[in-house]
Amino acid sequence: MSDFLLGGSGMPPLPDASDAPADPGALLDAWLAEADRAGVREALAATLATASVDGVPSSRTLRLAALGADGVVFGTSAASRKGRDLAANPRASVTVYWRELALQLRLDGEVEVLSADASDALFADRPPAARAATVVSEQDAQLGDLGVLRARAEALAGGDPIARPDDWFGYRLVPSSIEFWQGSPDRLHRRLRYERAADGMWSVHGLQP
Ligand SMILES: Cc1cc2nc3c(=O)[nH]c(=O)nc-3n(C[C@H](O)[C@H](O)[C@H](O)COP(=O)(O)O)c2cc1C
């Protein structure tokens, strides 16, 4: 039998809803710590799904800057497809799959744009080559000559600190639901879904696989 759902981590099973922590934050932090301990590759590589104002969906991988019950933070170009989707329809869904542990996380919610200062800080945290590439690339515009972009990026990388482009921002998805999914060899996979009410309180229930 394929063991892709077995993990190999000795992760404790997800608690039943009746024993689950009242707040998903602690469980999420425990999962992140376990991913770190288990050496999960690209633990913060996530799929971000958006939809246009007409309801046309699209998804792509992003490397998250933060993943927590209070927010999922990423940076991107407001002019990109996802940026335009989020401007028109500021809701999204983020999924993370950790193959090494047979775990999936799903966080849905509204998305807000971070302030200029917070976006600056996020941009400054990126490696120099990533900053240079972001400045010279008009994300999603049709490519002409890659060599031209490369030459511009190299020129920038050797110079002054690279400032955040005007159309690049940090974004924060504020989860209104968080689902923990744990693969089980008997295929009766475990699922726990937390939902946040308007008053900020979380409720939790199990789901059939
Ligand atoms: C591992 C990985 C990490 C990525 N991280 C980012 C990121 O942080 N920001 C970003 O704009 N694109 C990132 N990308 C590129 C996106 O997947 C995508 O190609 C790009 O943002 C354009 O998406 P859009 O046309 O849907 O807006 C990453 C791709 C991969 C595979």
The ligand as an SDF file (V2000), in Angstrom:
LIG
                    3D

 31 33  0  0  0  0  0  0  0  0999 V2000
    7.4760   27.9510   -4.0480 C   0  0  0  0  0  0  0  0  0  0  0  0
    6.9040   29.1840   -4.7140 C   0  0  0  0  0  0  0  0  0  0  0  0
    6.8500   30.3820   -4.0240 C   0  0  0  0  0  0  0  0  0  0  0  0
    6.3180   31.5270   -4.6270 C   0  0  0  0  0  0  0  0  0  0  0  0
    6.2090   32.6670   -3.8740 N   0  0  0  0  0  0  0  0  0  0  0  0
    5.6300   33.7600   -4.4230 C   0  0  0  0  0  0  0  0  0  0  0  0
    5.4240   34.9310   -3.6350 C   0  0  0  0  0  0  0  0  0  0  0  0
    5.7620   34.9880   -2.4390 O   0  0  0  0  0  0  0  0  0  0  0  0
    4.8340   36.0060   -4.2260 N   0  0  0  0  0  0  0  0  0  0  0  0
    4.4350   35.9860   -5.5410 C   0  0  0  0  0  0  0  0  0  0  0  0
    3.8950   36.9860   -6.0160 O   0  0  0  0  0  0  0  0  0  0  0  0
    4.5960   34.8870   -6.3140 N   0  0  0  0  0  0  0  0  0  0  0  0
    5.1950   33.7760   -5.7940 C   0  0  0  0  0  0  0  0  0  0  0  0
    5.3450   32.6390   -6.5570 N   0  0  0  0  0  0  0  0  0  0  0  0
    4.8970   32.6830   -7.9850 C   0  0  0  0  0  0  0  0  0  0  0  0
    3.3880   32.4330   -8.0820 C   0  0  0  0  0  0  0  0  0  0  0  0
    3.1180   31.0330   -7.9560 O   0  0  0  0  0  0  0  0  0  0  0  0
    2.7650   32.9390   -9.3940 C   0  0  0  0  0  0  0  0  0  0  0  0
    3.4350   32.3810  -10.5000 O   0  0  0  0  0  0  0  0  0  0  0  0
    2.8160   34.4520   -9.5350 C   0  0  0  0  0  0  0  0  0  0  0  0
    2.6160   35.1110   -8.2930 O   0  0  0  0  0  0  0  0  0  0  0  0
    1.7610   34.9420  -10.5320 C   0  0  0  0  0  0  0  0  0  0  0  0
    0.4950   34.5370  -10.0600 O   0  0  0  0  0  0  0  0  0  0  0  0
   -0.8910   35.1830  -10.5850 P   0  0  0  0  0  0  0  0  0  0  0  0
   -0.7570   35.3520  -12.0780 O   0  0  0  0  0  0  0  0  0  0  0  0
   -1.9370   34.1880  -10.2470 O   0  0  0  0  0  0  0  0  0  0  0  0
   -1.0710   36.4870   -9.8860 O   0  0  0  0  0  0  0  0  0  0  0  0
    5.8780   31.4790   -5.9810 C   0  0  0  0  0  0  0  0  0  0  0  0
    5.9430   30.2660   -6.6880 C   0  0  0  0  0  0  0  0  0  0  0  0
    6.4390   29.1400   -6.0630 C   0  0  0  0  0  0  0  0  0  0  0  0
    6.4480   27.8460   -6.8290 C   0  0  0  0  0  0  0  0  0  0  0  0
  1  2  1  0
  2  3  1  0
  2 30  2  0
  3  4  2  0
  4  5  1  0
  4 28  1  0
  5  6  2  0
  6  7  1  0
  6 13  1  0
  7  8  2  0
  7  9  1  0
  9 10  1  0
 10 11  2  0
 10 12  1  0
 12 13  2  0
 13 14  1  0
 14 15  1  0
 14 28  1  0
 15 16  1  0
 16 17  1  0
 16 18  1  0
 18 19  1  0
 18 20  1  0
 20 21  1  0
 20 22  1  0
 22 23  1  0
 23 24  1  0
 24 25  2  0
 24 26  1  0
 24 27  1  0
 28 29  2  0
 29 30  1  0
 30 31  1  0
M  END
$$$$
